[in-house]
Amino acid sequence: MEDIATAIATPNIALVKYWGKRNDRLILPENDSVSITLDESVKTTTTVLFSDRLSRDAFYIDGSESKIEGVTATAMDVLMQIKKMANEKRHVLIASENTFPSGTGLASSASGSMALVYAACSALKLEIDAKGLSMLARQASGSACRSAYGGFVRWLKGSNDDGSDSYAKQIADEKHWNEVIDIIAIVDQKKKKVASREGQALTKETSKLYALRKEIAQEHADAAENAIIEKDFERLAMLIMTESNNMHAVMTDTFPPLLYLNDVSKSIIYAIHELNESSGSAIAAYTFDAGPNAHIITKKQNVHEVTEMLEGIEGIRNIIECRQGSGPRLSDASVIKDEMYV
Amino acid sequence: MEDIATAIATPNIALVKYWGKRNDRLILPENDSVSITLDESVKTTTTVLFSDRLSRDAFYIDGSESKIEGVTATAMDVLMQIKKMANEKRHVLIASENTFPSGTGLASSASGSMALVYAACSALKLEIDAKGLSMLARQASGSACRSAYGGFVRWLKGSNDDGSDSYAKQIADEKHWNEVIDIIAIVDQKKKKVASREGQALTKETSKLYALRKEIAQEHADAAENAIIEKDFERLAMLIMTESNNMHAVMTDTFPPLLYLNDVSKSIIYAIHELNESSGSAIAAYTFDAGPNAHIITKKQNVHEVTEMLEGIEGIRNIIECRQGSGPRLSDASVIKDEMYV
């Protein structure tokens, strides 16, 4: 007997960042974060199959069998949790495909974790809502929990030790303020970055400014939620930039320092400030995760000037326009191929 | 009648940084800072002449008459103060020469301000000690006050509103721990930096982390003084790097952000961490002011490995080795030329 389901999920870009855990195992953050879920111009499609015919578990990413280590290992732990919930004993076959344009520098961990837990729960016919999915995805890869909804999403840090109050909630769906989009500028990267998981722990351990950062980020999350509800772009834009700078400040204050921004990132930052100054108001905002690629949050009517500005900067390899997505969904198109059966 | 004197002063490199004022006019800092005074491989020689023959005041820098603006204007204000102290009415002629290797990226404001106040006081036969000189130089250019002594120096922030308790004191002279030196790596700089004065004000005004930075720097100053007295290089080195990162963190947290480090600076930072790791202890420490040039604090016995490491990094334009200096001194060699008389 076989049970199978396929889910599609998309990444999200944080406007208020998650950087630092209060619980490493359950992946509970030190502060709330706020994000935009991206549309399916970047997405992960994952099929999960439970079958008596399988001799062992297997995990395929983009057609190749993946070693169970790193994020994949954490994702498998969550899958074991899901199996336990359904009292499921069969082996599992997972196939995941990313349709991220080559070299986007985007992490597939958020969309991948969300697609996995959604497909697994669906295959096992578990009754689970978006909040439940967000809690499962959170344990696979922290910020993945925010991909549980479309539009603008807030991840509540919660205060319970067991993580039962740390999940995503939707601030507003993708129709509320759909003019707001994300233009991704992919930047050449010389240095290999420190993995986020490791970097976060190092910041928490060594940064003397981190205690204050947590409080600031929490205030930023409240302020961002209000700006989104009130559709105040100027206020949101200022907040997004301040917040990105603040996270990169504590990264710089880490020992050894985590210096993710490079000279191209700096050029983008300065160019956005110039663009806003010459426009007389903040029409665009930059935000950077743990890497040099810029996400420019702007409104549809300003795409042309932002793109033109980006095209004038040396060292940008690719520019991708992403609109707001509507959250994860189930699909009929399995990505498992016959030769994957083990 | 003419009164003339010439003084020589050298820059200092801060190990614990000054970034932010509690009083802009008197140049009173928010926290103590600690520095090494450099030797005369980089220096300013300044002659000050008071004469009835002058028809106006004039200020020459490296042979060319300088406009009285920016740092020069502040220095002239301090000179007026000195004239008042001596009840002096004659015009003044100032000639200042910097023997900084071309393109060092080093600011002459510290050595210049110190040489100026020392020469002026000496020409007017004012009885003034190093503490008094440091208070005058402080008002010309903040960190200049630390060039009042040789060796290791601490600038006390003080608490009085009139600045009467904000001056430099010597932690230890240049003989105490003369193995400790500064290797300056001059880095190609694409972007023009924001002026320190303006940048400091912006950080204080906009950085949400700055309140904590002030306290951290104050603790760093105490810890650095102890490490210097106890000649604990490992402890001092860790502190120097942590402190530099901490200042650049609040610079990053400024709005718009002050991103002084560039890709070459980053390469130097990573290379120093690697060197220390492979050495089994911190044998070198990087520190950066408001620019991309690195100062590598190390001990004489490690100059070879540090220099070799720096030579392997692309984008370094010049490497200058500076030992500890013995502080400012008077000289007989005037740098005023006949054609400067106005």
Chai-1 contact restraints between the chains, C-beta under 6 A:
chainA,res_idxA,chainB,res_idxB,connection_type,confidence,min_distance_angstrom,max_distance_angstrom,comment,restraint_id
A,K208,B,I216,contact,1.0,0.0,6.0,A-B,restraint_1
A,L209,B,L209,contact,1.0,0.0,6.0,A-B,restraint_2
A,L209,B,L212,contact,1.0,0.0,6.0,A-B,restraint_3
A,L209,B,A249,contact,1.0,0.0,6.0,A-B,restraint_4
A,L212,B,L209,contact,1.0,0.0,6.0,A-B,restraint_5
A,L212,B,L212,contact,1.0,0.0,6.0,A-B,restraint_6
A,I216,B,K208,contact,1.0,0.0,6.0,A-B,restraint_7
A,T242,B,F255,contact,1.0,0.0,6.0,A-B,restraint_8
A,N245,B,T252,contact,1.0,0.0,6.0,A-B,restraint_9
A,N245,B,D253,contact,1.0,0.0,6.0,A-B,restraint_10
A,N245,B,P257,contact,1.0,0.0,6.0,A-B,restraint_11
A,N246,B,D253,contact,1.0,0.0,6.0,A-B,restraint_12
A,H248,B,T252,contact,1.0,0.0,6.0,A-B,restraint_13
A,A249,B,L209,contact,1.0,0.0,6.0,A-B,restraint_14
A,A249,B,A249,contact,1.0,0.0,6.0,A-B,restraint_15
A,A249,B,T252,contact,1.0,0.0,6.0,A-B,restraint_16
A,A249,B,D253,contact,1.0,0.0,6.0,A-B,restraint_17
A,T252,B,N245,contact,1.0,0.0,6.0,A-B,restraint_18
A,T252,B,H248,contact,1.0,0.0,6.0,A-B,restraint_19
A,T252,B,A249,contact,1.0,0.0,6.0,A-B,restraint_20
A,T252,B,T252,contact,1.0,0.0,6.0,A-B,restraint_21
A,D253,B,N245,contact,1.0,0.0,6.0,A-B,restraint_22
A,D253,B,N246,contact,1.0,0.0,6.0,A-B,restraint_23
A,D253,B,A249,contact,1.0,0.0,6.0,A-B,restraint_24
A,F255,B,T242,contact,1.0,0.0,6.0,A-B,restraint_25
A,P256,B,H273,contact,1.0,0.0,6.0,A-B,restraint_26
A,P257,B,N245,contact,1.0,0.0,6.0,A-B,restraint_27
A,L259,B,K266,contact,1.0,0.0,6.0,A-B,restraint_28
A,N262,B,D263,contact,1.0,0.0,6.0,A-B,restraint_29
A,D263,B,N262,contact,1.0,0.0,6.0,A-B,restraint_30
A,D263,B,D263,contact,1.0,0.0,6.0,A-B,restraint_31
A,K266,B,L259,contact,1.0,0.0,6.0,A-B,restraint_32
A,H273,B,P256,contact,1.0,0.0,6.0,A-B,restraint_33
